[in-house]
Amino acid sequence: MSVLTREVLLKELEAGSIEIDPLDESQVGPASIDLTLGDEIRTIQPHPGAIDIVEGTDYRDHTEVVSLATPYVLHPGETIHGITRERVRLAPTLCAFLEGRSRYARLGLMIHVTSALVQPGVDNRQVLELSNVSSQPLRIHKGVRICQLVVMRAEGSAVYRGRFASQLEV
């Protein structure tokens, strides 16, 4: 696998192998595409006792959608779900990874806790697991360029049809 650089990313965007909607060309960097935080987040709600981590556990049973019409204060140790404003579509021969931006990591904001892989053939918005690992509260704003999509060529071809294949909401 190889990481696609700006020139190749622009060619793939023009050819339709990568679709980012909406996209401003200034979001395309030297080897990644910046994605912005959408208008809503999901917060984990207080739960009596422990939440069981088993195959049938559904995060939606333990979270609540919150508007980012006003910024959200993310407290130290807290994790929320965000979603990209952009819908991402990759050809079956491409995959990607979501990476945080160092300007925010240096303040203690983790962009994805574990789920960085964007599967080949995906066509959805990307959910982000935002965690504050600093000792200070962080104010989260909609529309900020929150992460980078690093695109790679896959050996072979595949299309993701898993549980989150059609995710369009946080």
BASE-274571 format. One line per field, with one value per atom (N, C-alpha, C): residue in one letter; atom name; x, y, z. Coordinates in steps of 0.2 Angstrom, whole numbers, plus 5000, padded with zeros to 4 digits. Example, Ala and Ser with C-alpha at 12.3 -4.5 7.8 and 13.67 -1.06 7.14 Angstrom:
2
res	c(A_A_A_S_S_S)
atom	c(N_CA_C_N_CA_C)
c1	c(5066_5062_5066_5064_5068_5064)
c2	c(4972_4978_4984_4989_4995_5000)
c3	c(5039_5039_5039_5035_5036_5039)
This chain:
170
res	c(M_M_M_S_S_S_V_V_V_L_L_L_T_T_T_R_R_R_E_E_E_V_V_V_L_L_L_L_L_L_K_K_K_E_E_E_L_L_L_E_E_E_A_A_A_G_G_G_S_S_S_I_I_I_E_E_E_I_I_I_D_D_D_P_P_P_L_L_L_D_D_D_E_E_E_S_S_S_Q_Q_Q_V_V_V_G_G_G_P_P_P_A_A_A_S_S_S_I_I_I_D_D_D_L_L_L_T_T_T_L_L_L_G_G_G_D_D_D_E_E_E_I_I_I_R_R_R_T_T_T_I_I_I_Q_Q_Q_P_P_P_H_H_H_P_P_P_G_G_G_A_A_A_I_I_I_D_D_D_I_I_I_V_V_V_E_E_E_G_G_G_T_T_T_D_D_D_Y_Y_Y_R_R_R_D_D_D_H_H_H_T_T_T_E_E_E_V_V_V_V_V_V_S_S_S_L_L_L_A_A_A_T_T_T_P_P_P_Y_Y_Y_V_V_V_L_L_L_H_H_H_P_P_P_G_G_G_E_E_E_T_T_T_I_I_I_H_H_H_G_G_G_I_I_I_T_T_T_R_R_R_E_E_E_R_R_R_V_V_V_R_R_R_L_L_L_A_A_A_P_P_P_T_T_T_L_L_L_C_C_C_A_A_A_F_F_F_L_L_L_E_E_E_G_G_G_R_R_R_S_S_S_R_R_R_Y_Y_Y_A_A_A_R_R_R_L_L_L_G_G_G_L_L_L_M_M_M_I_I_I_H_H_H_V_V_V_T_T_T_S_S_S_A_A_A_L_L_L_V_V_V_Q_Q_Q_P_P_P_G_G_G_V_V_V_D_D_D_N_N_N_R_R_R_Q_Q_Q_V_V_V_L_L_L_E_E_E_L_L_L_S_S_S_N_N_N_V_V_V_S_S_S_S_S_S_Q_Q_Q_P_P_P_L_L_L_R_R_R_I_I_I_H_H_H_K_K_K_G_G_G_V_V_V_R_R_R_I_I_I_C_C_C_Q_Q_Q_L_L_L_V_V_V_V_V_V_M_M_M_R_R_R_A_A_A_E_E_E_G_G_G_S_S_S_A_A_A_V_V_V_Y_Y_Y_R_R_R_G_G_G_R_R_R_F_F_F_A_A_A_S_S_S_Q_Q_Q_L_L_L_E_E_E_V_V_V)
atom	c(N_CA_C_N_CA_C_N_CA_C_N_CA_C_N_CA_C_N_CA_C_N_CA_C_N_CA_C_N_CA_C_N_CA_C_N_CA_C_N_CA_C_N_CA_C_N_CA_C_N_CA_C_N_CA_C_N_CA_C_N_CA_C_N_CA_C_N_CA_C_N_CA_C_N_CA_C_N_CA_C_N_CA_C_N_CA_C_N_CA_C_N_CA_C_N_CA_C_N_CA_C_N_CA_C_N_CA_C_N_CA_C_N_CA_C_N_CA_C_N_CA_C_N_CA_C_N_CA_C_N_CA_C_N_CA_C_N_CA_C_N_CA_C_N_CA_C_N_CA_C_N_CA_C_N_CA_C_N_CA_C_N_CA_C_N_CA_C_N_CA_C_N_CA_C_N_CA_C_N_CA_C_N_CA_C_N_CA_C_N_CA_C_N_CA_C_N_CA_C_N_CA_C_N_CA_C_N_CA_C_N_CA_C_N_CA_C_N_CA_C_N_CA_C_N_CA_C_N_CA_C_N_CA_C_N_CA_C_N_CA_C_N_CA_C_N_CA_C_N_CA_C_N_CA_C_N_CA_C_N_CA_C_N_CA_C_N_CA_C_N_CA_C_N_CA_C_N_CA_C_N_CA_C_N_CA_C_N_CA_C_N_CA_C_N_CA_C_N_CA_C_N_CA_C_N_CA_C_N_CA_C_N_CA_C_N_CA_C_N_CA_C_N_CA_C_N_CA_C_N_CA_C_N_CA_C_N_CA_C_N_CA_C_N_CA_C_N_CA_C_N_CA_C_N_CA_C_N_CA_C_N_CA_C_N_CA_C_N_CA_C_N_CA_C_N_CA_C_N_CA_C_N_CA_C_N_CA_C_N_CA_C_N_CA_C_N_CA_C_N_CA_C_N_CA_C_N_CA_C_N_CA_C_N_CA_C_N_CA_C_N_CA_C_N_CA_C_N_CA_C_N_CA_C_N_CA_C_N_CA_C_N_CA_C_N_CA_C_N_CA_C_N_CA_C_N_CA_C_N_CA_C_N_CA_C_N_CA_C_N_CA_C_N_CA_C_N_CA_C_N_CA_C_N_CA_C_N_CA_C_N_CA_C_N_CA_C_N_CA_C_N_CA_C_N_CA_C_N_CA_C_N_CA_C_N_CA_C_N_CA_C_N_CA_C_N_CA_C_N_CA_C_N_CA_C_N_CA_C_N_CA_C_N_CA_C_N_CA_C_N_CA_C_N_CA_C_N_CA_C_N_CA_C_N_CA_C_N_CA_C_N_CA_C_N_CA_C_N_CA_C_N_CA_C_N_CA_C_N_CA_C_N_CA_C)
c1	c(5004_5000_5004_5002_5006_5001_5004_5000_5000_4994_4993_4994_4998_5000_4995_4996_4992_4990_4995_4994_4990_4991_4987_4980_4980_4973_4969_4971_4967_4965_4970_4968_4962_4963_4958_4951_4951_4945_4942_4946_4944_4941_4944_4942_4935_4934_4928_4930_4936_4938_4938_4938_4937_4932_4927_4922_4922_4922_4922_4917_4911_4905_4903_4904_4907_4914_4918_4925_4927_4932_4935_4942_4945_4951_4957_4956_4961_4961_4956_4957_4962_4964_4968_4976_4979_4986_4991_4997_5003_5001_4998_4997_4991_4986_4979_4974_4968_4962_4959_4959_4956_4949_4946_4939_4936_4930_4928_4923_4922_4917_4910_4905_4898_4895_4888_4884_4882_4883_4880_4886_4885_4889_4885_4888_4884_4888_4885_4888_4886_4890_4888_4885_4879_4875_4876_4875_4877_4873_4876_4873_4874_4868_4869_4873_4879_4883_4887_4889_4893_4889_4892_4889_4893_4889_4891_4894_4900_4904_4903_4898_4896_4894_4894_4892_4886_4881_4875_4874_4879_4879_4878_4874_4873_4874_4879_4881_4875_4870_4865_4860_4861_4857_4860_4866_4869_4872_4870_4872_4866_4867_4862_4865_4861_4863_4862_4868_4868_4870_4867_4868_4875_4879_4884_4883_4876_4874_4878_4880_4884_4890_4896_4902_4900_4903_4903_4909_4909_4914_4916_4921_4924_4928_4926_4930_4936_4941_4946_4943_4946_4944_4937_4934_4927_4928_4924_4924_4917_4917_4911_4912_4906_4906_4905_4909_4908_4907_4905_4904_4907_4910_4912_4906_4907_4902_4902_4908_4909_4907_4904_4902_4908_4911_4917_4915_4917_4916_4923_4925_4931_4930_4934_4933_4935_4933_4935_4942_4946_4953_4957_4953_4956_4954_4958_4956_4959_4958_4961_4961_4965_4965_4963_4960_4959_4964_4967_4972_4970_4972_4971_4975_4974_4978_4983_4989_4994_4992_4990_4988_4983_4979_4974_4976_4980_4983_4988_4991_4996_4992_4985_4981_4978_4979_4976_4970_4968_4962_4964_4961_4962_4956_4957_4952_4948_4952_4949_4953_4949_4952_4954_4950_4953_4951_4946_4943_4946_4952_4955_4954_4953_4952_4946_4947_4941_4941_4936_4937_4936_4939_4938_4930_4929_4922_4917_4919_4915_4911_4905_4901_4897_4900_4897_4900_4898_4901_4905_4911_4915_4914_4912_4911_4918_4919_4925_4924_4929_4928_4933_4930_4934_4935_4941_4943_4948_4946_4951_4955_4962_4967_4971_4969_4972_4970_4972_4970_4965_4964_4960_4954_4948_4942_4944_4941_4942_4935_4935_4928_4928_4923_4923_4918_4920_4916_4915_4909_4907_4911_4912_4915_4923_4926_4933_4936_4942_4945_4948_4945_4946_4951_4951_4955_4958_4962_4964_4963_4961_4960_4966_4970_4976_4974_4974_4971_4977_4976_4981_4977_4981_4979_4979_4974_4974_4976_4979_4980_4974_4971_4964_4959_4953_4947_4942_4939_4934_4929_4923_4918_4915_4916_4913_4906_4903_4896_4894_4898_4897_4892_4892_4886_4886_4891_4891_4891_4890_4891_4887_4881_4877_4876_4881_4881_4881_4876_4875_4874_4873_4871_4876_4877_4882_4879)
c2	c(4994_5000_5006_5011_5018_5023_5028_5034_5039_5041_5046_5053_5056_5063_5068_5074_5079_5079_5078_5078_5072_5066_5060_5060_5063_5064_5068_5074_5078_5074_5070_5066_5061_5058_5053_5057_5063_5066_5068_5070_5072_5066_5060_5054_5051_5053_5051_5045_5043_5037_5039_5045_5048_5053_5053_5059_5061_5068_5071_5076_5076_5081_5084_5090_5095_5095_5098_5099_5105_5109_5114_5112_5114_5111_5113_5118_5120_5114_5110_5105_5099_5099_5094_5096_5092_5094_5090_5090_5087_5079_5076_5069_5067_5071_5070_5075_5074_5078_5080_5086_5088_5087_5085_5084_5088_5091_5096_5092_5095_5092_5095_5090_5092_5096_5096_5100_5097_5090_5086_5082_5080_5075_5071_5065_5061_5061_5061_5061_5055_5052_5046_5048_5045_5047_5043_5046_5042_5036_5031_5024_5021_5019_5015_5009_5008_5002_5002_4997_4996_4995_4997_4995_4989_4984_4978_4979_4976_4976_4969_4968_4962_4963_4958_4958_4962_4962_4965_4972_4975_4981_4987_4991_4996_5003_5007_5013_5018_5017_5022_5022_5016_5015_5018_5021_5024_5031_5034_5040_5045_5051_5056_5061_5062_5067_5074_5078_5085_5090_5095_5100_5104_5105_5110_5117_5119_5126_5130_5128_5131_5126_5129_5124_5120_5114_5109_5109_5109_5109_5101_5099_5092_5092_5088_5088_5083_5084_5079_5072_5067_5060_5059_5064_5062_5061_5056_5054_5056_5059_5060_5057_5056_5055_5061_5062_5068_5064_5068_5065_5071_5068_5073_5076_5083_5086_5083_5081_5078_5071_5069_5062_5060_5054_5051_5045_5045_5039_5037_5031_5028_5022_5022_5017_5010_5004_4998_4996_5000_4999_5004_5008_5013_5012_5013_5013_5019_5021_5027_5026_5030_5031_5038_5039_5045_5047_5053_5055_5061_5062_5068_5074_5080_5085_5087_5088_5089_5095_5100_5107_5105_5100_5099_5093_5089_5083_5087_5092_5095_5099_5099_5102_5096_5090_5084_5081_5083_5081_5075_5069_5063_5063_5062_5062_5055_5050_5043_5039_5036_5032_5025_5022_5015_5014_5018_5016_5020_5020_5024_5022_5016_5013_5015_5018_5019_5014_5009_5003_5005_5000_5001_5001_5005_5006_5009_5012_5016_5021_5023_5029_5031_5035_5038_5044_5046_5051_5047_5050_5047_5049_5044_5045_5045_5050_5051_5050_5047_5046_5051_5057_5063_5062_5062_5061_5066_5069_5074_5070_5070_5067_5072_5079_5084_5085_5090_5091_5097_5100_5106_5104_5108_5107_5110_5107_5109_5111_5116_5118_5116_5112_5109_5113_5115_5119_5115_5116_5113_5117_5113_5116_5117_5115_5116_5110_5111_5105_5101_5096_5092_5086_5083_5077_5077_5072_5071_5064_5064_5057_5056_5051_5048_5042_5043_5038_5034_5028_5023_5018_5016_5011_5004_5000_4993_4988_4983_4977_4973_4973_4970_4975_4972_4976_4974_4978_4976_4982_4980_4985_4984_4989_4988_4988_4982_4982_4980_4982_4981_4985_4985_4988_4995_4999_5006_5008_5004_5006_5012_5013_5018_5024_5024_5030_5037_5040_5047_5052_5049_5053_5051_5055_5053_5048)
c3	c(5000_5000_5000_4997_4997_4998_5002_5003_4997_4996_4990_4992_4988_4989_4985_4986_4984_4976_4972_4965_4963_4966_4965_4968_4974_4977_4973_4970_4965_4959_4956_4950_4952_4958_4960_4961_4964_4965_4959_4954_4947_4944_4945_4941_4945_4951_4954_4959_4959_4963_4971_4972_4979_4978_4982_4982_4990_4990_4997_4996_4999_4998_5005_5006_5001_5002_4997_4997_4995_4998_4996_4994_4988_4987_4992_4995_5001_5006_5006_5011_5009_5003_5001_5002_5007_5009_5005_5007_5004_5004_5009_5008_5012_5012_5016_5014_5016_5015_5022_5023_5030_5030_5035_5036_5042_5041_5047_5051_5057_5062_5060_5060_5058_5064_5063_5068_5074_5075_5080_5083_5090_5093_5097_5099_5104_5110_5116_5122_5126_5130_5134_5140_5141_5146_5153_5159_5165_5165_5167_5168_5174_5177_5184_5183_5186_5186_5179_5177_5171_5165_5159_5153_5150_5149_5146_5139_5138_5132_5129_5125_5122_5115_5111_5104_5103_5106_5105_5108_5111_5114_5109_5109_5105_5108_5105_5108_5109_5104_5104_5110_5114_5120_5126_5125_5130_5129_5123_5121_5119_5119_5117_5112_5107_5101_5104_5103_5106_5100_5099_5094_5096_5090_5091_5089_5090_5088_5093_5099_5104_5105_5106_5107_5113_5113_5118_5122_5129_5133_5135_5132_5133_5139_5144_5151_5150_5155_5155_5156_5153_5153_5150_5147_5143_5136_5133_5126_5123_5118_5114_5107_5103_5096_5092_5087_5082_5076_5071_5064_5059_5054_5049_5045_5043_5039_5032_5030_5023_5023_5017_5016_5012_5014_5010_5006_5000_4996_4993_4994_4991_4986_4981_4976_4980_4977_4981_4981_4977_4977_4982_4985_4990_4997_5002_5009_5012_5018_5021_5029_5032_5039_5041_5047_5050_5055_5054_5059_5062_5068_5071_5069_5070_5068_5074_5073_5079_5083_5079_5083_5089_5088_5093_5098_5095_5099_5105_5103_5107_5113_5112_5118_5121_5119_5123_5119_5113_5110_5106_5107_5103_5098_5092_5087_5086_5086_5086_5091_5095_5100_5097_5093_5090_5083_5081_5074_5068_5067_5062_5055_5054_5047_5043_5037_5033_5027_5027_5023_5016_5011_5004_5002_4997_4995_4999_5005_5009_5006_5008_5006_5012_5016_5022_5025_5031_5035_5040_5042_5047_5054_5058_5065_5069_5073_5077_5084_5087_5094_5098_5100_5102_5110_5112_5119_5122_5128_5131_5135_5134_5138_5142_5141_5145_5152_5155_5162_5162_5156_5155_5151_5152_5148_5141_5135_5129_5126_5122_5119_5112_5110_5103_5099_5093_5089_5082_5080_5073_5068_5062_5056_5056_5062_5062_5058_5055_5052_5057_5059_5065_5064_5058_5056_5049_5048_5041_5038_5032_5029_5025_5027_5023_5019_5012_5007_5005_5004_5001_4996_4992_4987_4991_4990_4993_4988_4990_4985_4985_4979_4978_4978_4979_4979_4984_4987_4992_4993_4996_4998_5005_5009_5016_5016_5019_5020_5027_5032_5039_5042_5048_5053_5051_5050_5049_5042_5037_5030_5028_5031_5029_5034_5038_5043_5040_5042_5039_5045_5051_5057_5062_5067_5073_5077)
